[in-house]
Amino acid sequence: MTAHNRKLTQIVFSLDGTEYQAQVKSWTLNNNTDDAEIFYVFEPGEEFAEAADASWSLDVTMYADWRAGGIGDFLMAHDETDVAVVLDHHPDIPGEHVRWSGTIHLKAPNVGGDVRTTEEIDTTLTFVGKPTYERIG
């Protein structure tokens, strides 16, 4: 197979049905799930593995928007609640468009920064369970 690469240029990112991709500066979907644990017994060849519970999160840096309905306002107003999330990756490229969706537990963001800098929100959004992965188109 030949080498293939893409630059990150476009996503669709929604929380509770509202799209916020215009505010997103960077994102990383993290699989934080621990490795399976192997258990051994005294019968040779009868060891077994026990999978860990799923643990996923989304690290996101967004340009702060404190207008009514903006991302900062939304995160503050929905602190400690669960909302639907959809992240479409490469939505503009046929054959490469993939989607992660599920439920995210929100946490109010930290606020502030250095004088005369563009205000940003850095936050980690925790998935409730494992996100669903699917190919689109």
C-alpha positions as CSV (number, residue, x, y, z in Angstrom):
1,M,0.0,0.0,0.0
2,T,1.3,3.5,-0.8
3,A,1.7,6.3,1.7
4,H,-1.4,8.5,2.2
5,N,-1.8,11.6,4.3
6,R,-4.2,14.5,4.9
7,K,-4.1,17.9,6.6
8,L,-6.7,18.7,9.1
9,T,-8.9,21.3,7.4
10,Q,-12.6,20.7,8.1
11,I,-14.8,19.1,10.7
12,V,-18.4,19.3,11.8
13,F,-18.7,19.4,15.6
14,S,-22.0,19.6,17.4
15,L,-23.1,19.6,21.0
16,D,-26.7,19.0,21.7
17,G,-27.6,19.6,18.1
18,T,-25.8,23.0,17.8
19,E,-22.7,23.2,15.5
20,Y,-19.6,24.8,17.0
21,Q,-16.8,23.9,14.4
22,A,-16.3,27.6,13.6
23,Q,-15.0,28.0,17.2
24,V,-12.7,25.0,17.2
25,K,-8.9,25.6,17.0
26,S,-7.7,22.1,17.8
27,W,-9.1,18.7,18.9
28,T,-7.9,15.3,19.9
29,L,-10.0,12.3,20.5
30,N,-8.4,10.2,23.2
31,N,-8.8,6.5,23.9
32,N,-7.9,6.4,27.6
33,T,-9.1,2.8,28.1
34,D,-6.7,0.7,30.2
35,D,-5.2,-2.4,28.7
36,A,-6.9,-5.7,29.3
37,E,-5.7,-7.5,32.4
38,I,-4.5,-11.1,32.1
39,F,-5.4,-13.5,34.9
40,Y,-3.4,-16.8,35.4
41,V,-4.6,-20.0,37.0
42,F,-2.8,-23.2,37.9
43,E,-4.1,-25.1,34.8
44,P,-1.6,-24.6,32.0
45,G,-3.0,-22.7,29.0
46,E,-6.2,-21.6,30.9
47,E,-5.3,-18.0,31.5
48,F,-7.9,-15.4,30.5
49,A,-8.1,-11.7,29.7
50,E,-10.6,-9.3,31.2
51,A,-11.1,-6.1,29.3
52,A,-11.2,-2.7,31.1
53,D,-14.2,-0.4,31.0
54,A,-14.2,2.0,28.0
55,S,-12.7,5.5,28.8
56,W,-12.8,8.1,26.0
57,S,-12.4,11.9,26.0
58,L,-12.2,14.8,23.6
59,D,-9.5,17.5,24.3
60,V,-10.7,20.6,22.5
61,T,-9.3,24.2,22.2
62,M,-11.9,26.7,21.1
63,Y,-12.0,30.4,20.6
64,A,-14.1,31.7,23.4
65,D,-17.6,33.0,22.5
66,W,-19.5,34.5,25.4
67,R,-22.5,35.7,23.5
68,A,-25.9,34.0,24.3
69,G,-25.7,30.5,22.8
70,G,-21.9,30.8,22.2
71,I,-19.6,27.9,23.2
72,G,-18.5,29.5,26.5
73,D,-22.1,30.3,27.4
74,F,-23.2,26.8,26.4
75,L,-20.5,25.1,28.5
76,M,-21.2,27.2,31.6
77,A,-25.0,26.8,31.3
78,H,-24.7,23.0,30.9
79,D,-22.0,22.3,33.5
80,E,-22.1,18.7,34.8
81,T,-24.8,17.6,32.3
82,D,-24.7,15.0,29.6
83,V,-25.4,16.0,26.0
84,A,-25.2,14.4,22.5
85,V,-22.0,15.0,20.6
86,V,-21.2,14.4,16.9
87,L,-17.8,14.8,15.3
88,D,-17.5,14.4,11.6
89,H,-13.9,14.1,10.4
90,H,-13.0,14.9,6.7
91,P,-16.7,15.5,5.9
92,D,-15.7,17.0,2.6
93,I,-13.7,14.0,1.3
94,P,-15.7,11.1,-0.2
95,G,-14.5,7.8,1.0
96,E,-12.7,9.3,4.0
97,H,-15.6,10.9,5.9
98,V,-15.9,9.2,9.3
99,R,-18.0,10.1,12.4
100,W,-17.8,9.6,16.1
101,S,-20.9,10.2,18.1
102,G,-22.2,9.6,21.6
103,T,-22.8,11.3,24.9
104,I,-20.4,13.7,26.5
105,H,-20.4,14.8,30.1
106,L,-19.8,18.6,30.2
107,K,-17.7,20.5,32.6
108,A,-17.6,24.3,32.8
109,P,-14.3,25.6,31.3
110,N,-11.5,27.6,32.9
111,V,-11.7,31.2,31.9
112,G,-9.1,33.9,31.5
113,G,-5.6,34.3,30.0
114,D,-2.9,36.8,29.2
115,V,-3.7,40.4,28.5
116,R,-4.1,41.3,24.8
117,T,-4.3,37.7,23.6
118,T,-7.2,36.0,21.8
119,E,-9.4,34.3,24.5
120,E,-9.5,30.5,24.2
121,I,-11.2,27.7,26.0
122,D,-9.2,24.6,26.7
123,T,-11.3,21.7,28.0
124,T,-11.6,18.0,28.2
125,L,-15.0,16.6,27.4
126,T,-15.5,13.1,28.8
127,F,-17.5,10.5,26.9
128,V,-20.2,8.5,28.8
129,G,-19.2,5.0,27.5
130,K,-17.5,4.5,24.2
131,P,-18.3,6.7,21.2
132,T,-19.8,5.1,18.1
133,Y,-17.6,5.1,15.0
134,E,-19.0,4.9,11.5
135,R,-18.0,5.5,7.9
136,I,-20.2,8.1,6.1
137,G,-20.7,7.8,2.4
